[in-house]
């Protein structure tokens, strides 16, 4: 085990994290020079600590990296998210207002994992530089910390593809002929272009630059942190509210589609892009969810404004199914069937290779086809049947991994719900609330269920629960296997 390689790369990642803090802290100092007060210093303190530890890892404890072995790559993926979460919590702890460690860790991990759950009860008392930092952590985590890392560095050798595969949910079969470094660069360019267009649109529709930038960051990362307690509901009385909501619907959807889809379009392989089944299935899921919620919301429609009713219902469906989690309308009076559909949307999430969370649509397609084949084999046990998606064969090993992933996902969901109910025993939270807290953490959605709905926060939960849910957020963001591998003896054993 080459620990020194991992430490050196962690040092570089800490330098990158410090850059984000310096930029946001510099924005705070700029505001201070124009409006008075004290701002920016918590972020600069956090950046200083990141740089100090990064220098220690890079020059003292680390060693030169010629290539990245697979095992070290696996450890780097898991540890990088933990390190980013822990050091990213510093600005929340040293400023005024401030958060205790468990709350700060929860807020930091929620940002980087693009979950969007929060423990902050009143955003209006927090300085703008911290609000910008919250949005920036989500933007960085959206595409993937290590995908951005690989875009800025040259190839790390044989382990780079392994690193890319385990840090993101991209389908490598679509990009196998291209260098991973080049793929990461193209994804970064695409991410920047979409973010820029989204920002410019929101600015044209009446938001100021700060509002437009922060909301575009959290939209393209399908993360959902807003700078207002009312989330997107803050803009509902604006004359341009319908334009803002429609624009966000568009870009939340674009962010939840596989970025490989855009790479295929860029190469002008339009026929291949047209045949991507996951895109079509996801469209049907959105349509089904919208129809169900339209029925659920119909009794509460006011003034007969059908277009507004349809738009805001579609907004909530897209927000939850893309795991963005922006709030616009209350879910308090939804009937049980609407809640059931919402839970399903949160579990499924978006497409593989997108910034969305959840199980992913591609896995749902494969699992459905495995189930159909199993039913046929009940009465035709010797019949050979191949399984395809996007006209490509899915190997038996891949099918097994999909089934195992879904099984682990639900096993962890239920076990974690049990543990949260124990941690919160004194708070006497019900099953719906504890289940919703874990579901939103593992699916990277943001709002939970019950006492942690769209307009609520997680501030009332015990510190142990917040640390545990932080772990679940990282587990869900890395799609289970990568982080769990850190807890197996084989990963750390010397060969």
N, C-alpha and C positions, 0 to 999 in steps of 0.2 A: 504494500500500500504506500503510494507516494503522497503523503500528507502535505508535504511542502509545496507541491504543485497546486493542490486545492487551496492552501492558504494564500499563495501568491495571487491566484485568480480572484479569491475573495477580497484581497486587498484592492485589486483593480475595480471590482464592483463597488466597494465602499467609496472609492474616488468618484465613480459615476453618481452614486447617491449624494455625495457631498456637493456635486455640481448642481443638482436639482435644488438642494437646500440653499446654496449660495444665490442662485437666480431668484428664488422666491424671497429670500432674506434681503437681497438687493432691492427688490420691489418694495419691501416693507420700509427700508431706509429711505427710499425715494418718497414714499408717502409721508414719512416722518418729517422730512425736510420741507414738505409743502403744507402739511396740515398740523404739525406739532405732535406731541405725544412720543411714546416709545414703541417702536415696532421693528421687526427684522432681526433683533438680537437672539431670540430663541433658536431661529433657524441657523444663524451663523455659528452659534455655540454647537448645535448639532453637527454642522458641517465640519467644524474644527475637530470634534471628537472622531468623526468618520475618517478624516484625513490622518489623524494621529494613529488610529488603529490600523488604517489602510497601509500607512508607511511601515508600521511594525510587521504586518503580514507580508508586505511586498519585499522589503529589503532585509529584514532580520530573520523571519521565520520561513519565508518562501524560497523557492529556487526556480531557475529559468524553465520556461515551458516550451519544449520543442514540439510536443504533440500531447493530446489529451487522451489517456487510456479510458476505456469504457467505464471501468469501475470508479475511477476518480471523477469522471463526468457525471455519473449517477449521484455520487456524494455531493458534488458541487451544486447540482440542481436542487437537491433537498435543502442543503445548508444555506444556499444563497437566499432563499425565500425567508428562512428563519432569521438570518442575519439582517436582511433588509427590514423585516418587520420590527426587530428589536431596536436597531439603531434609528429606524424611522420614527420610533416612538419618542425620541428625545425632545424634539421641539414642542411636543404637546405637554411635556412635564416641567419644562424650565421657564415657561413664560407666565404671563398673567392675562387672562385666566389660565389655569393649568389643570392637568388631569393626573390622578394617581397612576402608578405603573400599569396595573391591569387594564384600566380604561384606555391609557395611551397606547398600549400594545394592541388592544382590540381595534382602536381607531386606525392605527398604522397598518395592521394586517388587513383590515377591511378595505383600506385604500389600495394597497398593492395587489391584493387578490381580486380586486374589482367586485367585491361583495356589495359594498355600499351601505351596510348596516352601521349605525352610529350610536355612541353613548353620549353625544353632546345634546343637551336638552334645549339650549337656546343659542343658535348660530349667530344671532345679531350682536352678541357681546364679544365675539372672537374677531381679532384683527384680520384685515384682508389678506395679509401675506400668509397667514395660516390657512385661510380658506383656499387661496391659490395653491398652497402646498398640498392640501387634501385632494384637490382636483388633479394636480400633477402626479401624485402617487398613483392615482387610478389610471392616468394616461400611460404612465410607464409600465404598469402591470398589465394593461390591456393586451398589448401585442405580446408581452412577455419580456421580463427583465433580461433573460439570457439571449432571446432573439435579437433584442436591441444591442446587447453586448457583442454578439457575433457579427452584427452589421458593422460595428465600429472596429472590430479586429479582423485580422486575416485568419485563414483557416487554422483550426487547432488540431489538425491531423485527423486520424481515423475516428477519434471520439467526437468530432464536431457533429456528425450526422446523428450519432447516438444522443448527444446533448440536445440537439434540436428536437428530436422525436420525443424525448422524455419531458421537455420543458413546455411543449405546446401540443395541441391536438391536431396538427396538420397531417394530411395524408401524404406520406413521403412517396408513394407510388406515382403521384402526379408530378413530382419534381425531382425524380431520381436522377435524371440526366443532367441536372444543373448543380453547380457547386453550392453547398449550403450557405457559404458566405454571400454569394450573389443573390440567392433566394432571400436571405435575411435583409440585404440591402433593398431589394425590390419591395419587400413587405414594408420596410420602414418608409420608403418613398411613398407608397400607396397610402399608408397610415397618415403621413404628413399632409398629403394632398387632400384626403377626405376631411381631415381635421380643419385644414385651412378653408375649404369650401363651406363646411358647416359653420365655422366661425363667422365668415363673411356674410352668410345668409342670416344668421341670428342678429348680426350688427345692422343689417339692412332692415330688419323687421322691428327695430326699436330698442334692442338691448344695447347697453354701453359696452365698451371693449372688455371690461372686466367680466361682466355677466356672460358675454358671448364666448370668451375664451374658456372660462371655467365650465360652462355648460357643454361646450363642444368637446372638451377633454373628457367629461364624464359620459357623454353620449357615445362617442366613438369607441370608448373602452367598455361600453354597456355596463357601466358601474353605478351611476345614479346619485353620487353625492351632489347636492345642490348647495348653493350659498344662502338659501332661504329656508326657514322652518317650514314654509308652505310648499316647498319643492316647486314644481312647475305651476302649481296652483297659484303662486304669487302673481303670475302674469294673466290669470284668467279674465280679469276685468279690462285688460288693455284692448284697444281697437284692433291691434294686430295679433291678438291671442290665437286666432284660428291659423294664422300664418306660422307662428312660432310652433304650435302644436303639430301642424302638418309637416313642417320642416324636420322636427325631431322624430316624428314617426318614420319619415323617409330614412334618416341617417341611423336610427336605431336598427331598422331593418337591414340596411346595407352593412352595418357592423356585425350583424348576426349571421350573415351569409359567409360561406367559406371564402377566405382571401385567395385561395387557390383558384376559385372561380374567376376572380379578377385577373389573375396571372394568365389563365387560359384565354380570356378575352383579349388581354394585351398582346398575346401571340397570334391573335386573329383566328383562333380555332373555334369559330362560332358554333359550328355543328357539335363539337365536343361539349362546349359549354351548355348548349341547349339540351343535351341529353343527361345532364347531371341530375340524377333522381332526387338527391337530397334537397335541392333547391325547390323542386316542385312539391315535394311532400311537406316541406316547411311552409310553403304558401298555403297549402290546404289546412295545415294545423292552425295557422293564423286566422283563416276564414272561419273554421269551425268554432274557435274560441270567441271570435267576434260575434258570431250569430248567437251563441249561448248567452254571452253577457248582454247583448242587446235585449234579449228576452228578459233577463234578470233585472235590467235597468229600466225597462219600459214603464213599470208602475210609478217610478219616481221622476219621469220626464216632465219638465215644466215648460209652459208657454208654447207647446207644440213645435219647438224648434228641432226638427228632425235631423237637420244637417249637423247641428252642434252635438246632439245626442249620439249620432253615429260616430262623429269624429272623436269625441272624448272616450267613448267606449272602445273604439279601435286603439286609441292612445294607450289605454290601460292594458289591453291585451298585448300589444306590441311591447310595452314597457316591461311587463312581467314575463312574457315568453322569451324575450331576448335577454332576460335576467338583468335589465338595466335598473328597474325599481323606482323610476320617477313616480311621484304621487300627483294625482290630478283630481280624482273623484274618490269619495269614501266607499269603503267596502263593507261598512258596518251592517247594512241591511240586505246584503246579498243573500239569496236563498241557498240551501245546502247544495243544490246541483251546480250553482255557479262556483261555489267554493271548491267543489270537487274538480271542476275543469281547471280552475286557477292552479290548484295543487299539481295537476298533471302537466300544465304548461311550465310550471316552475321546475318540475322534475326533468322534463324533456330538454328544455333549454333551446339553444340555437344549433347551428351547423358546426361540424367539426372544422377546425382550422379558422374559426372566427374568434372574436373577443368575448363571445357569449359563454355562459357557464352551462350547467346541467349535464345530463347523461349524453346528450348530442343526438340529433336526428338520425345520423347515419347508423348509430348503434341500435336505435329503435327499429329502423328498417331491417337490419340484419337479424335482430332478435325475432321480429315478426315472421320473417321468412324461415328461420330455423324452426319456429313453432309450427308453421304450416307443413314443413317437411316432416316433422315428427308426427303430426296427425296422419299424414299419408302413410308413413311407415308402420302405423298401427296395423293396417290391413295389407300392406305391401312391404314387408320387412326387408326384402332382398333387392328392392329397387334402388338403383344408383341415381342420386340427384345432386347436381352441382348448384352452388349458390353464387349468384352474381349481384353486384351493385355497380352502377355506371358502366355496365357491359364488361366488367372485369370480375374474374373469379375471386371468391373469398376463400382462402385456404382454411383447412380444418383447424389449424392452430389459431388463426385469426378469429374464427367462429367461437372457439373455446374461450379466447380472451374476452370476447364481447359478453358471453354468458357469465363468465367469472366476474367481470367488471360490474355488470348489473346486479349480480347476486351480492357482491361485496358492498356496492352502493347502498342497497336496501338493508343489508345486515348492519352496516355502520350507522345508517340512519336510525334504525330502531334501537340499537345498543346505546348510541349517543343520546337519544331521547330519554332512555331509562336513566342514564347517568346525570343528565341535566335536571331531571325531576328529583333526583336525590340531592344534587348540589343546591337546588332551589326549594328544598323541603320546607324551610322556615317561611319562605315567601308564599307557599301554598299555591304555586302556579298549576294550572290545569294541563291536561294532556295536549290540547290544541296549541297552547302557548309554547310548551317545551318542544313539541314536534316541529312547530313552525320555526323556532329558533335554530334548530339543527338543520332543517330543510333549507332555510335561507343561507346558512353558512356553507353547507356542502355543495349547494347549487349556485352559489355566488349571486343571489338575487337581491338582497337588501332588506326589504320589508318582510316580516314574518306573518304569523297568524295570531289570533286571539289578542292578548295584551300588547303584542309587538306588531301591530298592523301598519298600514301605509303611513299613518300620521304619528306613529309612536317611535320610541327609541329603546335602547337596551340598558339605559343607565341604572335601572333598579336591580339588575341582576348582580349576584355575588361575584366577587373578584375571581374566585376559582372558576366559575362558569365562564367568565369572559376570556380567561386564558385558555380554557378548554375549547371554547368556540373559535378562538384564534387558530388553534391547531387544526380544527375541522375545516376552517376556511382555506388554509394552505393545502390540506389534504384534498379538498375538492378542486382547488385551482390546478394542482398537479395531477389530477385524475387518479388518485389513490395509490397506485402501484409504486410510483417513484419515491414518495415520502415513506411509505410502509417499508420499503426496501432498506431504509436506514436503521430499522429496528431488527433486522435479521443478522445473525452472526456471520453468515456467508459473505455479506458485503464487506465486513471489516476484517475477515480472516486473511492471513498471509498465505500466499501460495508459493 
